[in-house]
Amino acid sequence: MKKNKKVYFLLFFYIALALVAYRYIENSIFTQHIVTAEYTVGDNVANLPTIPFEEVQSATMNDVFTLKNEESTAIGALSIPELTLAVPIFPGISQSAMLIGAASMYPSRNPLKENMIFLGHHLSEKGLLFGKLVDAKKGQHIDMTYLGKSYHYVISEKKIIDEKEVNYIEENPEKTVTLLTCDKAAATTKRILVKAKMIEDTQTALTKKQLSAKEPLQMIEQVNKKAMHKVYLQIALFGLFAIVGTGVVLFSNKI
């Protein structure tokens, strides 16, 4: 009877642990998918295959398991150092690309003449993709490499908009970058919009900050390493908790 009681306690303990761990397991799978994604970096849109323009929904675990993780071609990268946010940029809009980076809505636009639009997912793990845009503030800097050239911006505006507001994607003569993501890690009709203006001319900005074309890509590596360290720590903690909990149940005389 006492043995059966311990079996029931262990079963209840493991079920409770699994329920608590589910969110962390989901985040770990997303992190692994993003960190292990393979892509090359190109510098000419004309040399790319057909540029996708798909309707994209909130990212799900099913997307990770069903979408092919083929090697993609990025056309740049962007980073916000103050937020430790860094992602590769892919041409066009597709779920497969947005599961590992940001999507350039109009990849043929010229950063020196037009408004560049980038879309990114907001996952429950805030440190991945565009999740940290919730903490974006006016005055923070955005570094970007795009088709082999480097650009530097400062955030001038952040606001919440409705998904049906489309005026933000219109062409304009301003040298701006517009970043868009969901306002929360769930299905929603609201979007976080972050707009940034280019600082002076690019060459002056590069001289002042001593930016290199590799800097955003180097930050991506740092962000990925940090994300994986967090995954390993969570696995270790849950493993330790499972071992300790099992030991308590098995060797307790009160159960």
Secondary structure by P-SEA (a helix, b strand, c coil): caaaaaaaaaaaaaaaaaaaaaaaaaaaaaaaaaaabbbbbbccccccccccccccccccaaaaacccccbbbbccccccccccbbbbbbcccccccccccccccccccccccbbbbbbbbbcccccccccccccccccbbbbbccccbbbbbbbcbbbbbccccccccccccccbbbbbbbcccccccbbbbbbbbbcccaaaaaaaaccccaaaaaaaaaaaaaaaaaaaaaaaaaaaaaaaaaaaaaacccc
